[in-house]
């Protein structure tokens, strides 16, 4: 995914000479959790709304509070998943974008990035999403794709959604006319299907047998 068209320059960055009162006014008018501070086109870092609100000397400038400045950013042409990771790690809704020489370019807004993700084929295309669990030493993306494709399915997306010391949980989305065959194939390959599906005839069969057994025991 090319995200560079989503780099924003709507608001000028703050500077070390920006007064606290001005920074407070900016955060009051906008919804950003942080905002970049730039001097001579170089990114100094970001100041958070929470830290600015805790300063009472409103006529002082940001330079006096450099110990509050956090330093995180991404370089232009960073891939989409790394951008998402940067938002999550820094618990922010804005990420500054710089060149390799640390020259400030602009910033990404989390909402824009989430819209890109929401419009990706993984989410926007119709398909079946299943959760699989297997021993962490035994799973294989290539095996998962082979199982789907060998049953005339098409993989739309796959990612690891959870790991423990011994197991891995995998989220898989695929298209197939016979989803039940794919679900049963995963079981034959010792994948535990965590999610419930109307296409899973095995579960329906087990339920029918359980109901029959319960009816028999009640006779």
N, C-alpha and C positions, 0 to 999 in steps of 0.2 A: 504494500500500500504506500502510495506517495503522499506524505503528509505535509510537505513543504508549502503547498498552497494555503494551508491552514495556519501558517505563522502570522500572528497578529501584530499590528503596530498602532492600534487604535488610540492607546494612551501612551504618552511619553513616560519613560522611566523616571523614577525619583533620582535625586543626586545627593551627595553627602551634605550639600548646602540647603537641602529642602528642610523647611521648618517643621517641627512636630505638629503644629496646628494644621499645616497644609497636608501632611501625611494623614492626619486624622480625618480631615475633610474628604480626602480621596477615598479612603476606605469606607467612609459613611455613605458615599454616593455609589459605591460599587460593591460587588460581592466576592472579591478576591480575598483569599486567606493570607496571601503574601503579595509583595510586588518588588520588581527588580530595582536595584540602585546601580546607576551607571555613571562613570566619570571618564571623560575623554574617550568615549565609545567603548570602554572596557567595563565588563560586568564586575562589580564589586561583590555583589551577593544579593540577598533578599531580606527584607524586614517583614515581620508578620503583623497582621492587624492586632493580634492579642498583645504583642510587645509594645506597639505604638500606643495602644489604649492605656497601658500601664505607666506611661511617662506623663508627668504633670507639668514639666517645664515646657510649655507650648511654644515659647519663642526661641528655644534652643534648636540646634540643627542635628540632623541624623549623624553627622560626623562624630558627635560627642558620644554616640551610643553604638559604636562599631562592634562592641562585644555582643550585641544582640543580633548582628547580621549573620544569616545562615548562607552557606555557599553550596548551592546545587544548581545544576543546569544540564542541558544536553546539547550536543553539537548538531548542526544541520545535517540532514540526510541520515539521522539515526533511525533505525528500523522501528516499526510500529509497536512491537511488543516491548522493546526497551523503553519507549516513551510511556507506555502504560505502567511499566514497572517503576519508572521514576516518579510518577504521580503517587503510586501506592506507598513506596518507601518513604517519601518525604511528606506524606499526609498533607497534600496541597491541592489546590485546584488551578494552579498556574505553574508553568515550567518555562524559564527563559531559554532561548536558543542562541547559541554563539557559534562563531567560526572556530577553526583550529587555533587561531591566535587570540581567542577569548574576546573578540570583538562582538558586541551585542547586536543581534539581528532583530529580535522581537520575542514573542512568547506564544506558547500554546495554552489554550483554554481547555480545561478538562471536558466541558460539555461538548465542544467541537470534536474532540478525540473520541468520545463515547458515541457520538453520532456516526463517525466513520466506522467504528466497530459494529454498531447496530445495523449498518447498511451492508456489512460484509456478507458474502454468500453463506457463511457458517450460520448466521442468525436470520438473514432475510429469506433464504430459500427454504421451501418446505422440505421436511425430512423427518426421520425418526431419530430421536436422541436416546441413547442408552448409557447407563453407567456400568462399567465393568471393573471387577476387582481380581487381582492375581498376585501371586508372590512376586516381590520386586525383582528377584533374580531371574524370573522366568518369562516376564512379559516381553513382547516385541511389537513395535509399531508395524514393521513389515508383515508380521504374522497376522495382525489385526486387519490390515488392508487386504491381505490375501484371502482371509476368511470371507470378508464382505464381497470382494470382486469375484471369487470363485463361485459365489452363489448369485451371480448376476446383479450385484448391488454396486453402488457408486458412493465412495467416501466423500463427504462434504467438508468434514473437519474432524480433528482429533487432538486432544490435549490432556495432559496429566492434571487432574483437579485436586488430588490429595495423595500424600505419601505418609507411610509410617515406617518404623524400623524394618518391617517385614513385608508389607504389602503396598500396592499402588492402586489408586482409583483412577480410571480413565474415562473421560467423557468423549463419546463418539457420536457423530451425526452422519447418517447415510440415507440414501434413497434406494428402495428395492420394492419390487412387486410382490416378493415372497419374503417378508421380514421374518416370519417364523423360522424358516430354514436357517437364516443367519444367526438368530438367537440360539437355536439348538446347536449350531456348529460351535459357537463360543463355549457352550457348556461341554461339548465333547472335547474341546481343547483346554478344559479345566479353568475356564474363566467363570467367575461367579457373577451372574447378572443381578445387580443390585436394584435396578429400576423395574417397575411393573409395566406391562404393555398388553394392550388388547390383542396384539398380534401373537402373543405368547400362548400358543395352544397347549403347551405342557402344563402351565399353571391352571388353565381351565380344566384340563383332564384330571389333574391332582385334586382340584376342588370338587369335581363331580364324584371322584372316587371317595373322597372324604365324606361328602354328603351321603353317599350310598352306604358307607360303613356306619355312619352315625344312625341312619335310618334303620339299618339291620340290627344294631345294638339296642335300639329302642323297642324292638319287637318283643 
